[in-house]
Amino acid sequence: MIELRDVSYSYGGDALLSDIDLALAPGSFHFLTGPSGAGKTTLLKLCYLELRATRGEVHAFGRDAAALGRDGVAQVRRRVGLVHQDCRFLDHLSVAENVALPLVVSGQDAPERRAELDELLRWVGLHRRRDALPPELSGGERQRAALARAVIMAPDVILADEPTGNLDWEMSLRLLTLLVELNRMGKAILVATHDLNLIRQAKAQVAARVLRIRDRQLQVAGADL
């Protein structure tokens, strides 16, 4: 669905990523590791078409990213759900309204989609918090709301950037459970994380591939995880 072929990305004249090959196929689960500043977030942005590769090819759902105009990029992004570590909500809107924002922006805020919203909030365990404002939520609730918002458009790919970085272990496992369920529905999952315990827990449940950015390149991590 999303494929990077011999991709490099330079920032300020210095190469941050070089010779990256990555394929996010339907039903695949990937973890992305590496030290801070190695380029994990940059790689996610390349997959999301927020950044354009300095060299190489990025293909999204059979389309060459370099040939896409603004509308084409927008169409691709609707098929990709993005979860940030720092959940970005509008504090004056309720949980339900924040989760539904992608529907509103895309003009798909129809009554039948509202029924799907109720089901989605129940799935992430927030149906009783639907009217709460973001500042009233715990860290775990905010991350589950962020995941709900990321999947409200029924994307094919989920990209998560350090989604458990601010959570305790119990909440991290709860979020992982939701990601595993999405993966079993056929979604491709790519999670950038420092949490090796989370990776070990996931590998006991799904066939997760672990990738590591080292010296600007993407490597398959060893079994010592």
N, C-alpha and C positions, 0 to 999 in steps of 0.2 A: 504493500500500500504506500509506504514511504521508503524511498531508497536513496542513499547517498553513495556516490561512486567517485572515488579518488578525490574527495572534497578537502579543500584547504580553506582556512579563514585567517586573514591577517587583520590586526587592529593597530592603527598608528604605525604601520610599516613593519611591525613585528608579527611573525607567524604565531598564532595561538593554537591552531589545529592544522595538522598536515596529513594528507593521504588517508582520509577517513573513508572507510567502507562500512555501511550499515544498512540492513534491510529489516524493516518492521513489517512482518508478514501477519496476516490474520491469525489470531489465536496465539501469537508469540508473547513472551514475557521477558523483558530485559531489565536488568539493574545496571546503572551507570555509576561508577565510583571514581575516586581520584581526589587528590588534595584540593583545598580551597584555591581558586584561581587557575585550576588546570584547564577549565573550559567546559565544564559540564553544562552550565546554563547556556553558554553559547551554542553548544551542540543541540540542545533542545530548541533553541530559537531558530536554528537552521532547519530543523525538522518541521517547525511551525511556520516557516517561511517569513519569520519576522526579520531575519537576516539573510542576505544573499551571499552565497559562497564566493570567495575570491577566485577559486579555481575548482574544477570538477563539475559534476552534474548532480542535481537533486531532482528526483522524480517523485511526484505525489499523485497517487491514484491514477497512474498511467500518463500523467502530464508533466512536461518539462517545466520546472519552476522558472527557469530563465525566460521562458516564452510567455509567461502569464502576466496579464495586466492586472490592474487593481481589482476588477470584478472577479477574475479567475482566482486570484489569491484569496479573496473573501469566500469564494465557493469552497476552496480547499480547507480553509480554517473552520468552516462549519462542520467539517467531518473529523475535526481534531479537538478533543477536550483538553484543557490546560489547567493544572492545579499548581498554584504558587505556594511557597512556604509562608509568605506574608499575605494572607487572604485579603484581597482587595474588595471591600464591600462599601456600599453607600449606607452610611450610618443612619440616615433618616428613613430608610426603607426597611420593612420587615424581612425576616428570613425568607419567607415565601416570595416576596417581591424581588429580592436580590437573586434568588435561584432562577426566577422566571425571566430575568432581564434579557438573556439571549433570545428568548421567544419574542419578546417585545421588540427588540432591535431588528430582528429578521422579519417582522410582520407575521409571525405565526402564533400570536397570542389568541388562539381560538378556544372556545369552551371545551372541546375535546382534549386539547393540550393541557388545560387546567386540571382535568381529571388525572392526566398522567403526572402532573406536578404533585398532586396529593399522594399518589402512589409512590413517587420518588422520595418524597419527604418521609414517608413511612419506612421505606427501604433503608434510608440512612439513619433512622431513629430520631427524626426531628419533627414528626407530625404534631407533637404537642408543643413544639416551640415555633411553629410557623409564624406566629404574630410577634415574636420577640424581635428586638432590634439587635444588630450585630454587637454593640458594646456589652450587651447582657449575656452573651454566649461565652462558654468556656473555650479553651483552646481546642479541645477535641471536637466540640460542637461546631466551631468555626471551620475546622478542616473538613468535617463531614458535609457542612453546607457548601464549601468550596467544591467538593467532589460532586455533589448533587448538581450544582450549577454547571460543572464541566460536562456532565453527561445528559443534561436536559434536552440537547439537540440530537441525542442518539448517535454520538460520534463513533467512528470506526477505530480510532486511535486515541489513547489516553496518555498524555505526557504529564508527569508529576515531578516538580522540582523541590527536593527535600521536604516532602509533605508531612513527615513525622518529626522534623527537626525541633519543634517546640512542644512536643507531646511526651507524656509519660509512657511507660511501656504498655500499660493496659490499653490506652487510647491508640497507640501505634498499632497494636495487634488488631484492634477493631477496624481501623482504616485499611490495614492489609487484607483483612477478610473481605471487605467490600471490593478491593482491587482484584483479588483472586476470583471473586464471583463474576466480575466484569470480564475477566480473561476467559473464564469458562463459557461465557456467552459468545466468545469468538473475537473479542476486542483485543487489539494489540496494545500492550502496556510497556511504557518505558519510564522507569523511576530513577531519578538521580538521588543518591543518598550516601551519607557517611556511615550509616548504621549497619555494621556487619551482622549484628544479631538479628536484625530485621530480615536481612538477605538469607541467613541460615534458616530462619523460620519459614520464609517463603519457599525455599528450595525443598522443604519437607512436604509442601502441598502442591507445587506446580513445577513444571520443567522450565525453570528460570535460567536464562543465560546471563552471566555476570561479565560485564565489560569494564575495563579500567583505562582511564586516560593517563598516559605516562609519556613524558618527553614529546608532547604535542600529538601523539598518535594513540589510536584506539587498539587495545589489546584484550584478548580473552583472559580473564582472571583465572588463576590456578585453583585447584581443588582445596587449597588450604583455608578457604573461606568456611 
